[in-house]
């Protein structure tokens, strides 16, 4: 089940906590803290600055303490771990998080605070609307990584956010703690948007600027590694795109193609399709059917474990009718159909005195028989697994 909000460390009426994850940010931490302090002084917002330190060894903690920021040690490594440690320790009703590398302007947080005060649960910064200074974002991230991953996020989930990975964002602390964030790495940025969207939180987007960070060392971000972690998270939270759609296409193409070739070979110009193609299409059908079963089992398991994945009304009606018994019965029927074809083929061969067979004609009929038996066994075994998943358990 989603995590319950942690109790703030104090009952002080702090409105805003500015949380910065920190891992050896001594070069830029002071300027970030001073900008954040300047914003609080200028705006009159009652706030605090929280430095979620992830094991710095360059004196970052001493810098933060000297400047009056509150340092929260976070032992578990990772961008997401550091931020969650800071968010849990925050005392504010609202939290604005941002990197401590001086790439975001903590002196201009008014758009975020205004939207939060107006009732939004999550306010995302949009660097593409606000402006990206030359050299602030590598071309790979600017023209491929961020646009593609943000597009995938909008495609997979009902989100209108154009910049999924902006590091500057604000939210209601209690709302974000309610949705049960669990990732520890850079994919935390995607998880916040996805789970907020799926939970029905009120989300908006405001322009923000990105400038070249002030560090002399390379950033912690690893382009391909962290990009893959973002994409993997988006896929795992959307069985429809990971399993259902690819599986449905593969299954239909394989099933229809192998069925047609079981009746007659096909000539497409200079290309002739016969039993060899039929075998490969049957294999494609098996793979596609397995993906379809995975889509169903993933959603069923997610529901059983309280791991929230979107389920349509159509799927809910389907799930209400699916059981170990009904699935196993369907599997037995499919297997028996294939077995009957095989028995008929064997009987014909026996009637001929077990003499030589025409290989092409034999294979043409053996493929659909084998395909039906394989689909039947897959269905039976998946139904058994569904039965295991569906066993009620006591959570106390």
C-alpha positions in Angstrom: 0.0 0.0 0.0 1.2 3.6 -0.5 3.3 4.9 2.3 1.7 7.1 4.9 3.0 10.7 5.3 5.8 10.9 7.9 5.2 13.2 10.8 7.3 16.4 10.4 10.1 16.8 12.9 8.4 19.8 14.5 5.0 21.5 14.7 6.5 24.8 13.7 4.2 26.4 11.0 6.9 26.3 8.3 5.3 26.9 4.9 8.2 26.0 2.6 11.1 23.6 2.8 13.8 24.0 0.1 15.4 20.6 -0.2 18.7 20.0 -2.0 20.4 16.6 -2.4 24.1 16.8 -1.8 27.0 14.6 -2.6 30.3 16.5 -2.6 28.9 19.9 -3.7 31.3 22.1 -1.8 32.0 24.2 -5.0 28.4 25.3 -5.5 26.5 24.6 -2.3 27.1 28.0 -0.7 25.8 30.0 -3.6 22.7 27.8 -3.8 22.0 28.2 -0.1 22.5 32.0 -0.3 20.1 32.2 -3.2 17.5 30.2 -1.4 17.9 32.3 1.7 17.6 35.5 -0.4 14.4 34.2 -1.8 12.9 33.5 1.7 14.0 36.9 2.9 12.6 38.8 -0.1 9.3 36.9 -0.4 8.5 36.8 3.3 7.8 33.1 3.0 8.4 31.2 6.3 10.7 28.6 5.3 13.8 26.5 5.9 16.7 25.0 3.8 17.3 21.3 4.1 20.5 19.7 2.8 20.0 16.0 2.3 23.6 14.9 2.5 24.4 11.5 0.9 27.8 11.0 2.4 29.9 14.0 1.3 33.6 14.0 2.0 34.5 17.5 0.8 33.1 19.5 3.7 29.7 20.2 2.3 28.1 19.5 5.6 30.2 22.2 7.4 29.4 24.7 4.7 25.6 24.1 5.1 25.8 24.2 8.9 27.8 27.5 8.8 25.2 29.1 6.6 22.3 28.1 8.8 20.9 25.3 6.7 19.7 22.1 8.3 21.8 19.1 7.3 20.0 15.7 7.2 22.4 12.7 6.8 21.0 10.0 4.4 23.0 6.8 4.5 21.3 5.0 1.6 23.0 6.0 -1.6 21.3 7.4 -4.6 19.5 10.6 -5.9 16.1 9.3 -5.0 17.2 8.1 -1.6 18.8 11.5 -0.7 15.7 13.4 -1.8 13.3 11.1 0.1 15.4 11.5 3.2 15.2 15.3 2.9 11.5 15.2 2.1 10.7 13.1 5.1 12.7 15.4 7.4 11.2 18.6 5.9 9.0 20.6 8.2 7.2 22.6 5.5 3.7 22.2 4.1 5.3 22.6 0.7 8.6 21.3 -0.5 10.7 22.7 -3.5 13.5 20.4 -4.5 16.5 21.3 -6.7 20.0 20.3 -7.4 22.8 21.9 -5.4 25.0 22.5 -8.5 23.8 26.1 -9.2 22.1 25.1 -12.4 18.7 26.2 -11.1 17.9 29.6 -9.7 16.7 29.3 -6.1 16.2 33.0 -5.9 13.2 32.9 -8.2 10.7 30.4 -6.7 7.6 32.6 -6.9 5.9 30.7 -9.7 6.1 27.4 -7.8 4.9 28.9 -4.5 2.0 30.6 -6.2 0.8 27.4 -7.9 1.2 25.5 -4.6 -0.8 28.1 -2.7 -3.5 27.9 -5.3 -4.0 24.2 -4.6 -1.7 22.3 -6.9 -0.2 19.1 -5.5 2.8 19.0 -7.8 4.4 21.9 -9.8 7.0 20.9 -12.4 9.6 23.2 -13.8 9.9 23.3 -17.6 13.3 24.1 -18.9 12.4 24.0 -22.5 9.8 26.8 -21.9 11.9 28.8 -19.5 15.2 28.7 -21.3 18.4 26.6 -21.4 21.6 28.5 -21.5 24.3 27.4 -24.0 26.3 24.5 -22.6 23.8 23.9 -19.8 22.4 20.7 -21.2 24.4 18.2 -23.4 22.9 18.0 -26.9 22.2 14.3 -26.4 19.9 15.2 -23.4 18.4 18.3 -25.1 17.5 16.8 -28.4 17.1 13.1 -27.7 17.0 12.0 -24.0 14.7 14.4 -22.4 12.3 14.9 -25.3 12.0 11.2 -26.0 11.6 10.1 -22.4 9.0 12.9 -21.8 7.1 11.8 -24.9 7.1 8.2 -23.8 5.9 9.3 -20.4 3.0 11.3 -21.9 2.2 8.4 -24.3 2.2 5.7 -21.5 0.3 7.8 -18.9 -2.4 10.5 -19.0 0.1 13.3 -18.3 0.5 16.7 -20.0 4.0 17.3 -18.5 6.4 18.3 -21.2 9.6 18.1 -19.1 9.5 14.9 -17.0 13.1 15.3 -15.7 13.4 18.9 -14.6 15.3 18.8 -11.3 13.4 21.9 -9.9 9.9 21.0 -8.8 7.6 21.8 -5.9 4.9 19.8 -4.2 2.7 19.4 -1.2 4.8 17.2 1.2 1.8 15.2 2.5 0.6 14.4 -1.1 4.0 13.2 -2.3 4.6 11.0 0.8 1.1 9.5 0.3 1.9 8.0 -3.2 4.6 5.6 -2.0 7.8 6.6 -3.8 10.3 3.8 -3.7 13.1 4.3 -6.3 16.5 5.2 -5.1 18.3 6.5 -8.3 17.8 9.1 -11.0 14.5 7.5 -12.1 13.0 9.1 -9.0 12.3 12.1 -11.2 10.1 10.0 -13.4 8.5 8.2 -10.5 7.3 11.4 -9.0 5.4 12.4 -12.2 4.1 9.0 -13.0 2.7 8.2 -9.5 1.4 11.7 -9.0 -0.5 11.3 -12.3 -1.8 7.8 -11.6 -2.9 9.0 -8.1 -4.9 11.8 -9.5 -2.9 14.6 -8.0 -3.4 18.1 -9.4 -0.3 18.8 -11.5 0.9 22.0 -13.3 4.0 23.2 -15.1 5.8 26.5 -14.9 8.7 27.8 -17.0 12.1 27.7 -15.3 15.7 28.4 -16.5 18.6 26.1 -16.6 22.2 27.4 -16.7 25.5 25.6 -16.8 26.3 24.2 -13.4 29.2 25.7 -11.5 31.1 22.5 -10.7 34.5 21.8 -12.1 34.0 18.0 -11.9 31.7 15.9 -14.1 28.0 15.6 -13.0 26.8 12.5 -11.1 24.4 11.8 -14.0 25.4 9.0 -16.4 23.6 9.6 -19.7 22.9 6.1 -21.0 22.8 4.3 -17.7 20.4 6.7 -16.1 18.4 7.2 -19.3 17.8 3.4 -19.4 16.7 3.4 -15.7 14.1 6.1 -16.6 12.8 4.1 -19.6 12.8 0.9 -17.6 10.7 2.5 -14.9 8.2 3.8 -17.4 7.9 0.4 -19.1 7.5 -1.5 -15.9 4.7 0.8 -14.8 2.9 0.3 -18.1 2.3 -3.4 -18.8 0.1 -2.2 -21.7 3.1 -0.9 -23.6 5.6 -3.4 -22.3 3.6 -6.6 -22.9 0.1 -6.1 -24.2 0.5 -4.1 -27.4 3.7 -5.8 -28.6 2.3 -9.2 -27.6 -1.1 -8.6 -29.3 0.6 -7.6 -32.6 3.0 -10.5 -32.5 0.3 -13.0 -31.6 -2.2 -11.9 -34.3 0.5 -11.7 -37.1 1.9 -15.1 -36.1 -1.5 -16.8 -35.6 -3.1 -15.5 -38.8 0.0 -16.0 -40.9 0.6 -19.6 -39.8 -3.1 -20.4 -40.2 -3.1 -19.1 -43.8 0.0 -21.1 -44.6 -1.5 -24.2 -43.1 -4.1 -24.0 -45.9 -1.9 -23.0 -48.8 1.5 -21.5 -49.6 1.7 -17.9 -50.6 3.6 -16.3 -53.5 4.5 -12.6 -53.1 6.2 -11.6 -56.3 9.5 -13.4 -56.4 9.1 -14.5 -52.7 7.4 -17.8 -51.9 6.2 -18.4 -48.3 5.7 -22.0 -47.3 6.2 -24.2 -44.3 9.5 -22.7 -43.1 7.8 -19.4 -42.8 4.8 -21.1 -41.1 7.1 -22.5 -38.4 8.6 -19.0 -37.7 5.2 -17.4 -37.6 4.0 -20.1 -35.2 7.0 -19.3 -32.9 6.0 -15.6 -33.2 2.5 -16.4 -32.1 3.8 -18.3 -29.1 6.0 -15.4 -28.0 3.2 -12.9 -28.5 0.7 -15.0 -26.5 3.2 -15.3 -23.7 3.5 -11.5 -23.6 -0.3 -11.2 -23.4 -0.3 -13.6 -20.5 2.4 -11.6 -18.8 0.3 -8.4 -19.2 -2.6 -10.0 -17.4 -0.4 -11.6 -14.7 1.5 -8.4 -14.1 -1.7 -6.4 -13.4 -3.2 -9.2 -11.3 0.0 -9.4 -9.2 0.2 -5.6 -8.9 -3.4 -5.5 -7.5 -2.7 -8.4 -5.1 0.5 -6.7 -3.7 -1.0 -3.2 -3.6 1.5 -2.0 -6.3 -0.7 0.5 -8.2 -0.7 0.0 -12.0 -3.5 1.6 -14.1 -6.4 -0.8 -14.9 -9.1 0.1 -17.4 -12.8 -0.7 -16.9 -12.5 -3.2 -19.7 -9.7 -5.0 -17.9 -11.7 -4.9 -14.6 -14.6 -6.7 -16.3 -12.1 -9.2 -17.8 -10.4 -9.8 -14.5 -13.7 -10.4 -12.7 -14.3 -13.4 -15.1 -10.8 -14.9 -15.0 -10.0 -17.6 -12.5 -7.7 -20.6 -12.3 -10.5 -22.9 -13.3 -11.7 -20.9 -16.3 -8.1 -20.4 -17.6 -7.2 -24.0 -17.1 -10.4 -25.1 -18.9 -9.5 -22.9 -21.9 -6.0 -24.3 -21.9 -7.2 -27.9 -21.9 -9.6 -27.1 -24.8 -6.7 -25.6 -26.8 -4.4 -28.5 -26.0 -7.1 -31.1 -27.0 -7.7 -29.4 -30.3 -4.1 -29.6 -31.2 -3.9 -33.2 -29.9 -6.9 -34.1 -32.1 -5.2 -32.7 -35.2 -2.1 -34.7 -34.3 -4.1 -37.9 -33.8 -5.9 -37.5 -37.1 -2.6 -37.0 -38.9 -1.2 -40.1 -37.2 -4.3 -42.1 -38.2 -3.9 -41.1 -41.8 -0.3 -42.1 -41.7 -1.2 -45.4 -40.1 -3.9 -46.1 -42.7 -1.2 -45.7 -45.4 0.9 -48.4 -43.7 3.3 -46.0 -42.1 4.9 -45.4 -45.5 7.0 -42.4 -46.7 5.4 -39.0 -46.0 5.4 -35.8 -48.0 7.5 -33.6 -45.7 5.9 -30.3 -46.7 2.3 -31.5 -46.3 3.2 -33.2 -43.0 4.8 -30.1 -41.5 2.0 -27.9 -42.8 -0.5 -29.8 -40.6 1.9 -30.5 -37.7 2.6 -26.8 -37.1 -1.0 -25.7 -36.2 -1.3 -28.9 -34.0 1.9 -28.1 -32.2 0.9 -24.4 -31.9 -2.5 -25.2 -30.3 -0.9 -27.6 -27.8 1.8 -25.1 -26.8 -0.8 -22.3 -26.4 -2.9 -24.7 -24.3 0.0 -25.6 -22.0 0.9 -21.9 -21.6 -2.7 -21.1 -20.7 -2.9 -23.9 -18.1 0.4 -22.9 -16.5 -0.4 -19.2 -16.4 -3.8 -20.0 -14.8 -2.0 -22.0 -12.1 0.3 -19.0 -11.5 -2.8 -16.8 -11.4 -4.2 -19.1 -8.8 -1.1 -18.7 -6.6 -1.2 -14.9 -7.0 -4.9 -14.7 -6.1 -4.6 -16.6 -2.8 -5.9 -14.2 -0.1 -3.2 -13.4 2.5 -3.4 -11.8 5.9 -1.4 -8.5 5.9 -1.2 -8.0 9.7 
